[in-house]
Amino acid sequence: MIGSLKGRIEYKATDHTLIDVSGVGYLVYCSERTLSLLPSDGEYVTIFTELVVREDLLQLYGFLTFAEKEWHRLLCSVQGVGAKGALAIQGILSVEALSRAILLSDWATVKSAPGVGPKIAQRIVNELKEKAPKVMAMGAVTSNPIDGNTDLVDHDDRKNQSEINVGSEVSNSEALRNVQADTLSALINLGYSQGDAASAIARIETEETDLDAKKLIRSALRLLAPRG
């Protein structure tokens, strides 16, 4: 199993990238969102990967965060959703947006992905609703989109500039997942079920922004109190 790759980006296409790892080129399929966050051609990257094995082919799929990779695996577990269909969903929905849509049974948002009909969208929501909190609770496990491998080439200036442009969205996602995970853990420790706690977090985040863990916990407790 190929769990991650660390190498130089040779080129990026509309649905995949070619990564050179010590002279071996790996064709890696990625969502539009992930491709947009990857550094420029010639830069270095570390990404999580999932190897999909079929009778007639082997394909690698790449992700910048472990949560993104886990969501891809869960989406592929739903009947009627293939690896590329899962990428299409992830191309328009971030980890946070996908988690929120599923926890709130918002299948219309899932249906907005290309090639996803209403029946598939409803199936995704129904089958993954109980599994979503576990992904949210994983916290932020993020690959480094830029890898400063100075043994191969001196590209510190380009690396620093790419980190400014690419790293900000990933860092914001990390911070949000940390807040979600901390809040989820606290609510579970207070005796609320994982599903109720995660649903409360998702509802609050649709109405309020820039919440730290303490504020999110307080808001969640107010929402959950009548049911506690």
C-alpha beads as a LAMMPS data file, in Angstrom:
LAMMPS data file: protein, C-alpha beads

228 atoms
227 bonds

1 atom types
1 bond types

-500.0 500.0 xlo xhi
-500.0 500.0 ylo yhi
-500.0 500.0 zlo zhi

Masses

1 110.0

Atoms # bond

1 1 1 0.000 0.000 0.000
2 1 1 1.327 3.425 -0.968
3 1 1 0.286 5.706 1.910
4 1 1 2.064 8.907 0.913
5 1 1 4.416 10.409 -1.649
6 1 1 7.160 12.976 -1.307
7 1 1 8.620 14.397 -4.496
8 1 1 8.675 17.049 -7.203
9 1 1 5.620 18.040 -9.215
10 1 1 6.344 17.495 -12.900
11 1 1 3.012 18.866 -14.106
12 1 1 -0.614 19.362 -13.105
13 1 1 -3.563 18.502 -15.376
14 1 1 -7.292 19.013 -14.872
15 1 1 -7.775 15.885 -12.753
16 1 1 -4.291 14.608 -11.877
17 1 1 -0.677 15.491 -11.237
18 1 1 2.595 13.703 -11.979
19 1 1 4.987 13.533 -9.030
20 1 1 8.610 12.520 -9.507
21 1 1 9.880 10.508 -6.533
22 1 1 13.596 9.752 -6.925
23 1 1 13.265 9.324 -10.676
24 1 1 9.973 7.413 -10.654
25 1 1 6.914 9.303 -11.880
26 1 1 3.644 8.660 -10.041
27 1 1 0.364 9.674 -11.679
28 1 1 -1.892 10.849 -8.847
29 1 1 -5.559 11.785 -9.266
30 1 1 -6.756 14.677 -7.111
31 1 1 -9.895 16.747 -6.635
32 1 1 -10.066 20.228 -8.137
33 1 1 -9.730 21.677 -4.636
34 1 1 -6.573 19.715 -3.876
35 1 1 -5.024 20.511 -7.253
36 1 1 -5.637 24.221 -6.658
37 1 1 -3.704 24.025 -3.379
38 1 1 -0.704 22.164 -4.758
39 1 1 2.473 24.185 -5.448
40 1 1 3.662 25.028 -8.938
41 1 1 5.412 22.682 -11.362
42 1 1 8.955 21.976 -10.217
43 1 1 8.119 22.480 -6.547
44 1 1 8.159 19.723 -3.928
45 1 1 5.143 18.252 -2.210
46 1 1 4.180 15.614 0.338
47 1 1 0.678 14.170 0.005
48 1 1 -1.339 11.316 1.460
49 1 1 -2.348 8.717 -1.103
50 1 1 -4.898 5.955 -1.522
51 1 1 -4.209 3.104 -3.949
52 1 1 -7.360 1.831 -5.682
53 1 1 -6.901 -1.660 -7.098
54 1 1 -9.146 -3.058 -9.796
55 1 1 -8.878 -6.017 -12.146
56 1 1 -7.701 -3.929 -15.061
57 1 1 -5.844 -1.009 -13.455
58 1 1 -4.140 0.538 -10.425
59 1 1 -4.811 4.200 -9.628
60 1 1 -3.399 6.518 -6.980
61 1 1 -5.503 9.260 -5.421
62 1 1 -3.903 12.123 -3.525
63 1 1 -4.973 14.275 -0.552
64 1 1 -3.425 17.088 1.469
65 1 1 -5.005 15.999 4.768
66 1 1 -5.703 12.643 6.352
67 1 1 -9.322 13.685 6.953
68 1 1 -9.699 14.343 3.223
69 1 1 -8.291 10.897 2.503
70 1 1 -10.622 9.297 5.059
71 1 1 -13.654 11.043 3.581
72 1 1 -12.709 9.725 0.155
73 1 1 -12.567 6.195 1.552
74 1 1 -15.967 6.596 3.227
75 1 1 -17.574 8.068 0.118
76 1 1 -16.269 5.156 -1.953
77 1 1 -17.867 2.729 0.518
78 1 1 -21.320 3.962 -0.538
79 1 1 -22.874 1.910 -3.307
80 1 1 -22.883 3.844 -6.559
81 1 1 -20.017 6.170 -5.611
82 1 1 -16.730 5.439 -7.329
83 1 1 -13.292 6.886 -6.648
84 1 1 -13.656 9.642 -9.229
85 1 1 -17.212 10.373 -8.114
86 1 1 -15.907 10.863 -4.585
87 1 1 -13.275 13.257 -5.946
88 1 1 -15.999 15.230 -7.716
89 1 1 -17.794 15.704 -4.399
90 1 1 -14.571 16.693 -2.644
91 1 1 -13.776 19.093 -5.459
92 1 1 -16.674 21.363 -4.495
93 1 1 -17.012 20.578 -0.773
94 1 1 -14.264 21.017 1.777
95 1 1 -13.907 18.525 4.635
96 1 1 -15.827 20.904 6.884
97 1 1 -18.596 21.540 4.347
98 1 1 -19.014 17.832 3.603
99 1 1 -19.116 16.944 7.302
100 1 1 -21.691 19.652 7.948
101 1 1 -23.902 18.629 5.022
102 1 1 -23.971 15.001 6.099
103 1 1 -24.544 15.735 9.783
104 1 1 -27.437 18.045 8.899
105 1 1 -28.874 15.567 6.347
106 1 1 -28.394 18.251 3.702
107 1 1 -28.364 15.936 0.722
108 1 1 -29.121 18.820 -1.662
109 1 1 -25.631 20.217 -1.006
110 1 1 -24.083 16.820 -1.713
111 1 1 -26.165 16.603 -4.901
112 1 1 -24.562 19.800 -6.188
113 1 1 -21.443 17.810 -7.122
114 1 1 -21.182 16.887 -10.825
115 1 1 -22.680 13.486 -11.603
116 1 1 -24.351 13.032 -8.207
117 1 1 -28.092 12.477 -8.419
118 1 1 -30.638 12.833 -5.601
119 1 1 -30.799 9.113 -4.817
120 1 1 -27.012 8.829 -4.475
121 1 1 -26.863 12.028 -2.415
122 1 1 -29.517 10.750 -0.013
123 1 1 -27.736 7.404 0.236
124 1 1 -24.465 9.139 1.097
125 1 1 -26.128 11.139 3.868
126 1 1 -27.992 8.148 5.305
127 1 1 -25.030 5.764 5.280
128 1 1 -22.320 8.167 6.481
129 1 1 -24.156 10.248 9.083
130 1 1 -23.030 8.036 11.961
131 1 1 -19.471 7.833 10.641
132 1 1 -18.951 11.584 10.148
133 1 1 -18.229 12.408 13.822
134 1 1 -15.278 10.000 13.861
135 1 1 -13.670 11.859 10.966
136 1 1 -14.273 15.195 12.681
137 1 1 -12.732 13.855 15.893
138 1 1 -9.493 12.855 14.194
139 1 1 -8.189 16.402 14.492
140 1 1 -5.810 17.957 12.020
141 1 1 -3.387 15.553 10.389
142 1 1 -2.031 17.451 7.423
143 1 1 0.651 16.696 4.893
144 1 1 3.181 19.421 4.149
145 1 1 2.228 20.760 0.715
146 1 1 5.737 22.146 0.273
147 1 1 8.787 20.072 1.103
148 1 1 12.130 21.817 1.249
149 1 1 14.338 19.066 -0.188
150 1 1 17.546 21.047 -0.659
151 1 1 19.499 17.867 -1.453
152 1 1 17.855 17.799 -4.874
153 1 1 17.648 21.492 -5.760
154 1 1 17.919 24.841 -4.029
155 1 1 14.439 26.319 -4.193
156 1 1 14.035 28.041 -0.824
157 1 1 12.833 31.336 -2.342
158 1 1 10.119 29.632 -4.384
159 1 1 9.268 27.416 -1.428
160 1 1 8.711 30.374 0.905
161 1 1 6.504 32.173 -1.597
162 1 1 4.435 29.021 -2.216
163 1 1 3.993 28.501 1.515
164 1 1 2.478 31.974 1.777
165 1 1 0.067 31.390 -1.107
166 1 1 -0.811 27.743 -0.480
167 1 1 -0.390 27.209 3.235
168 1 1 -2.936 29.755 4.477
169 1 1 -6.057 27.787 3.460
170 1 1 -4.610 24.530 4.796
171 1 1 -3.650 26.232 8.081
172 1 1 -7.159 27.644 8.473
173 1 1 -8.596 24.177 7.911
174 1 1 -6.233 22.730 10.513
175 1 1 -7.303 25.305 13.099
176 1 1 -10.991 24.671 12.428
177 1 1 -10.595 20.899 12.724
178 1 1 -8.692 21.337 16.000
179 1 1 -11.532 23.427 17.418
180 1 1 -14.109 20.895 16.214
181 1 1 -12.185 17.955 17.663
182 1 1 -11.652 19.664 21.037
183 1 1 -15.306 20.621 21.264
184 1 1 -16.498 17.163 20.236
185 1 1 -14.262 15.512 22.831
186 1 1 -15.463 17.857 25.584
187 1 1 -19.138 17.272 24.820
188 1 1 -18.683 13.493 24.727
189 1 1 -16.897 13.650 28.073
190 1 1 -19.914 15.529 29.444
191 1 1 -22.122 12.597 28.504
192 1 1 -23.571 13.609 25.155
193 1 1 -23.576 11.085 22.340
194 1 1 -21.100 11.539 19.528
195 1 1 -23.869 12.017 16.976
196 1 1 -25.722 14.672 19.026
197 1 1 -22.499 16.530 19.790
198 1 1 -21.333 16.564 16.185
199 1 1 -24.754 17.667 14.908
200 1 1 -24.788 20.551 17.415
201 1 1 -21.338 21.663 16.277
202 1 1 -22.391 21.574 12.639
203 1 1 -25.563 23.604 13.293
204 1 1 -23.704 26.266 15.260
205 1 1 -21.055 26.672 12.568
206 1 1 -23.740 27.423 9.972
207 1 1 -24.835 30.428 12.068
208 1 1 -21.642 31.662 13.728
209 1 1 -18.043 32.110 12.575
210 1 1 -14.649 32.667 14.212
211 1 1 -15.513 30.544 17.236
212 1 1 -12.798 29.172 19.478
213 1 1 -13.296 25.908 21.365
214 1 1 -14.620 27.556 24.549
215 1 1 -17.239 29.601 22.693
216 1 1 -18.232 26.633 20.562
217 1 1 -18.628 24.430 23.657
218 1 1 -20.821 27.040 25.365
219 1 1 -22.996 27.432 22.276
220 1 1 -23.289 23.659 21.889
221 1 1 -24.290 23.227 25.525
222 1 1 -27.038 25.822 25.125
223 1 1 -28.294 23.955 22.070
224 1 1 -28.087 20.540 23.707
225 1 1 -29.384 21.530 27.158
226 1 1 -33.091 20.856 26.456
227 1 1 -32.163 17.371 25.307
228 1 1 -29.684 16.650 28.110

Bonds

1 1 1 2
2 1 2 3
3 1 3 4
4 1 4 5
5 1 5 6
6 1 6 7
7 1 7 8
8 1 8 9
9 1 9 10
10 1 10 11
11 1 11 12
12 1 12 13
13 1 13 14
14 1 14 15
15 1 15 16
16 1 16 17
17 1 17 18
18 1 18 19
19 1 19 20
20 1 20 21
21 1 21 22
22 1 22 23
23 1 23 24
24 1 24 25
25 1 25 26
26 1 26 27
27 1 27 28
28 1 28 29
29 1 29 30
30 1 30 31
31 1 31 32
32 1 32 33
33 1 33 34
34 1 34 35
35 1 35 36
36 1 36 37
37 1 37 38
38 1 38 39
39 1 39 40
40 1 40 41
41 1 41 42
42 1 42 43
43 1 43 44
44 1 44 45
45 1 45 46
46 1 46 47
47 1 47 48
48 1 48 49
49 1 49 50
50 1 50 51
51 1 51 52
52 1 52 53
53 1 53 54
54 1 54 55
55 1 55 56
56 1 56 57
57 1 57 58
58 1 58 59
59 1 59 60
60 1 60 61
61 1 61 62
62 1 62 63
63 1 63 64
64 1 64 65
65 1 65 66
66 1 66 67
67 1 67 68
68 1 68 69
69 1 69 70
70 1 70 71
71 1 71 72
72 1 72 73
73 1 73 74
74 1 74 75
75 1 75 76
76 1 76 77
77 1 77 78
78 1 78 79
79 1 79 80
80 1 80 81
81 1 81 82
82 1 82 83
83 1 83 84
84 1 84 85
85 1 85 86
86 1 86 87
87 1 87 88
88 1 88 89
89 1 89 90
90 1 90 91
91 1 91 92
92 1 92 93
93 1 93 94
94 1 94 95
95 1 95 96
96 1 96 97
97 1 97 98
98 1 98 99
99 1 99 100
100 1 100 101
101 1 101 102
102 1 102 103
103 1 103 104
104 1 104 105
105 1 105 106
106 1 106 107
107 1 107 108
108 1 108 109
109 1 109 110
110 1 110 111
111 1 111 112
112 1 112 113
113 1 113 114
114 1 114 115
115 1 115 116
116 1 116 117
117 1 117 118
118 1 118 119
119 1 119 120
120 1 120 121
121 1 121 122
122 1 122 123
123 1 123 124
124 1 124 125
125 1 125 126
126 1 126 127
127 1 127 128
128 1 128 129
129 1 129 130
130 1 130 131
131 1 131 132
132 1 132 133
133 1 133 134
134 1 134 135
135 1 135 136
136 1 136 137
137 1 137 138
138 1 138 139
139 1 139 140
140 1 140 141
141 1 141 142
142 1 142 143
143 1 143 144
144 1 144 145
145 1 145 146
146 1 146 147
147 1 147 148
148 1 148 149
149 1 149 150
150 1 150 151
151 1 151 152
152 1 152 153
153 1 153 154
154 1 154 155
155 1 155 156
156 1 156 157
157 1 157 158
158 1 158 159
159 1 159 160
160 1 160 161
161 1 161 162
162 1 162 163
163 1 163 164
164 1 164 165
165 1 165 166
166 1 166 167
167 1 167 168
168 1 168 169
169 1 169 170
170 1 170 171
171 1 171 172
172 1 172 173
173 1 173 174
174 1 174 175
175 1 175 176
176 1 176 177
177 1 177 178
178 1 178 179
179 1 179 180
180 1 180 181
181 1 181 182
182 1 182 183
183 1 183 184
184 1 184 185
185 1 185 186
186 1 186 187
187 1 187 188
188 1 188 189
189 1 189 190
190 1 190 191
191 1 191 192
192 1 192 193
193 1 193 194
194 1 194 195
195 1 195 196
196 1 196 197
197 1 197 198
198 1 198 199
199 1 199 200
200 1 200 201
201 1 201 202
202 1 202 203
203 1 203 204
204 1 204 205
205 1 205 206
206 1 206 207
207 1 207 208
208 1 208 209
209 1 209 210
210 1 210 211
211 1 211 212
212 1 212 213
213 1 213 214
214 1 214 215
215 1 215 216
216 1 216 217
217 1 217 218
218 1 218 219
219 1 219 220
220 1 220 221
221 1 221 222
222 1 222 223
223 1 223 224
224 1 224 225
225 1 225 226
226 1 226 227
227 1 227 228
